Structure formats: structure tokens, C-alpha cells
């Protein structure tokens, strides 16, 4: 981040590097590793073969034969993130290999102990989260900049598309994250011109996020997403298929419950909400705040820092500047539009796909998965994070709209 034009003032508030944010990639891990050190070969071997092992129902037996590996050879954030990605994907495959009716109650110690240790080191929960699935799961396939995932699950090209389109949404948000940093500084310095420009950049970035999200239609088959991919993102909290949670053998004798991967775990929208002073209510607010526990701690701290910054909304109101007010409202409107479009996507990929699956018309043509024959009924009205998905999405869209300033 720029540190000012030759001024000798206090350090820039919200400097991105303080929160493990990248100038180019935002919350995405800038240069994810694709291989772990040699001692972890047994993990990588299984991880690279996950779709085939799950489709042939051999993953659980492979995990049972896996050696108990110590995590002490892992060094640095990148190795820890790749280890967490690998162990979380193996865990989801292990739990859901046989579909929702064949889920297990115990994660074996040779998987549970290292997964727990790596999770503790990163401050992440021991389950697949947005931080694994998207932020740390991308690589450049060739010099032309074409992207690919590092680890996969059943779902073939549709899974790859789902991950990489979500990556593109995160990437589109980066100018907006930087605009927030500039805007907060402008408020502190009473620099209305820079603030106005930063708000324009934020509105444009949110618009670009919506454009990126629309690419989901081009790359993800709704039947494959609903009947095959979705179950592997499901957690063991608020999930009727695993009402007791999961015992992490060698970690705790009592079962533990964690929510599955969810877009609500993306730090981007939390940061935008806090900056624009949008206050969600009731269960929706409680769910969103719980999802912050699934973010890397530095990212969570970034959102908290925005919350503690001077209020943009109060500043705009007290300025009496009609242009500033209009720029603020454009940001709120763009965010509401993004959330409306998310509802459109969810309608297509869950509600309509569920109806087709029930009618027996869903034909996943992208490989075979455990639930290809029988879509997961436990998730018909819920998101993979455990929320009642439509009431949640409509609630946060509506409270976003209410955040505009009346002129």
C-alpha cells in the first residue's frame, strides 16, 4: 500500500500487509504451494487421486492405511495452508464417500491429529472452509495465465469451474478492498475528493464482482453441482445427516460440530458491510458473525479494524455533500445488486436443480459421485454452511438495501 506522498505522519491505518492481504490478490493466498515436503508424500498421493478414490469407494481404506505423520516438518504459512487444504479435502471425501446416509461418526487419528494441529497453527477450524476451497486452491496452469485448482473432489469440470469462478469474484474485489483503505485514510484527513474517488472505485469493484459471478453459468452444471459437489462442502453442524457432529480421534472423545464451506466465510463482503455501516439483524447477523471464525485470523482482524475506524456513513451524513451521498448510495446499491444476483444463482443451482433431481430428470454427466443417484435431501433448504439459505440471503439483501442514505 502507498505510505503517503513523502509525508512523515503516522503509519497508514489498515496497511494490507499487516493483515496478510496482498496488493494484487487481496484475501487470496498470493502464491500457493502445489506440493508439500517429501515426508508428506502419503498425503499428497491420496489428495491428488481423490475423485477416483471416492468414485471407486476406496478412499476410506486408503486413509486407514495412511501413516501417522508429524506436522513438525511443516514450515511457514504456505506449507501450512497447503497441508490444511489437503487434509480438509481428504476429510470431506472420507466423511461423505458413501453419501449422506453413509457418513461416519469418527475421523481416524492418523487424519484427525495432524488436521487438528495444522488448524491450530493457522487459527482455522478443522474442516474445509472458503480459505481452503478457494483462497489457497489455485495455480497457474501455463504461462498464459490459465488457472487450475490444486486439489479436487468429484464434480470434474463443474467443480473446477465453481472454485475458479469464485476465485475470480475474490480477485475482482481487490480494487474495492484497496479503495476502503484509501477511503478510511481520506476520512481521517478530511480529503473529500479522494474519498469520493475511492467510493467510485468501490462501487465499480462490486459491479465487477457481479460480472465475475455471472460466469458461473458458463462453467458449472446445476445438476452436477446439486447432486455431486454440494455434499462435499457440507459440515457437521446444523446438518440432519450428522446430528451428533464428528469425533476427531486422538483429539477429543466428545464429538465436535463445524459448519461446512460457505460464501458467508468470504471476508470480502464482511469488510464491505462494516465499511458501509450495513447492520444485519437477528439470525442472519448471528450466522454471519459465526462465519468469521472460519476466516484466517488476520483477515478477521482486518474486518474488526474497519469496524473500529471512523464511520463512513456518519461522515457522509454530516458532510451534507450531495455528490458524496450519491457515491455512497451507489456502493450500497451495487452490494444489494450483488446479493440479489447471488439469490438468482442459488435459485438455479439449488432450488431448480433440486426440483429436477426429485423429478428424476437430473443427469450428472461429469463423472460419478457418491450421491449421483440420490441427491442429498438434508440440504434441500439449507446452505452448506447450515443456514436456511433463502431466508438468510433475502434478509441480508434487504438489510443491505436499507443501508442507503435518504437524500
Secondary structure, DSSP 8 states (H G I E B T S, - for coil): ----SS---S--TT-GGGGT-BTTTBTS-TT--S---GGGHHHHHHHHTHHHHHHTT-HHHHHHTS----STT--HHHHHHHHHHHHHHHHHHHHHTT-GGG--SEE-HHHHHHHHHHHHHHT--SS--HIIIIIT--EE-STT--EE-SS--TTHHHHHHHHHHHHHHHHHTHHHHHHHHHHHHHHHTT-HHHHHHHHHHHHHHHHHHHHHHHTHHHH--HHHIIIIIGGGG--SSS-GGGTT-BEETTT-SS-B------GGG-HHHHHHHHHHT----HHHHHHHHHHGGGS-HHHHHHHHHHHHS--HHHHHHHHT-HHHHHHHHHHHHHHHHHHHHHHHHHIIIIIIHHHHHHTT-----S---TTSSS--GGGSSB-TTSSBHHHHHHHHHHHHHTTS---
